[in-house]
Amino acid sequence: MRVVLFAMALICSAGLAQAADTCKTKAVDKNGKPLVGAALTSSINKCTKDATAACEASAKSKDGKPLVGAAKTSYTKKCVSDAVGS
């Protein structure tokens, strides 16, 4: 029973750690302080551009075929939104 509870705790904590990895959480300087102003805007824009490219490349159906039309647009919009942290 303890093993099952421990495994569930590990799975939940891994999911939370992964969910926190967004463009907004990555927008920090080399000293670990949050970016502000133009630096923040630039960082978010670059991260959004990179996320859009990655999401468009990964837009595939369950069969492995590329998504097209509204399905691709919907998938890409949600994927980018999740990556940016809106």
N, C-alpha and C positions, 0 to 999 in steps of 0.2 A: 504494500500500500504506500509506504514511504517513497519507494522508487518511482511509482507512478506520479505522485504529487511533485517530486523533485523534477521529473522529466517535464511535467506540465509547466512548472515555474520557469524552467530553462527556455522552453518554447515561447512562452509569453514574453519573457524579458528580451529574447532575441528579436521578436517582432516589434517591440517598442523601440529598441535601439535602431533598427533599420528604418522605422517610420520617421525618426527624428532627423534623418539625413536628407535635408532639403537645401535648396539654394539659399534660403534665408539663414539657416543654421551654419552654412559654409561661409557666409560673408563675414569673415573675421580677418584682421591683419596678422602679421607674423608674430605679434606679441600676444595674440589671443583675444584682443579687444574687438568688439563689433564695429564694422565699418559704418560710416555716416556720410551723408551728402552725395557728392558726385562719385566717390569711390564705391559706395553701396549700389548706386544706380548702375554703374558700369559692371560691377560684379554680378548683379541680378540679371542684367541684359545678356551678358556672356553665358551665364549658366542657363538661362531660358533658351538661348539659341542652341546650345549644346544639347539640352534636354529635348528640344523639338527634333533635332536631327536623330537622336538616339531613339525617340519614340516612333518616328516615321519609319526608321529601319526595322523596328521590332513589331510593326503593325501587321500581324499575320493571324489567320484564322486557326481554328483547332486542327485543320487539315494541313497547315503549313503553307497555305496559299496566301499571297499578299492581299490585304484588305483594300477595297476601292470605294470611292464615293463617300456617302454619309457614314458608313461604318468606320472608314479610316479617319474621317474628320472627328467623329465622336471619340474614338479610341485615343487619337493623338491629343485632343483637347483635355481629356481626363488624365492621361499619362503626364502631360506637361504640368497640369495643375497640381498633381501629386508631387512631382519633382520640384516644383518651385516652392510649394508650401503655401499656397493661397488660401 
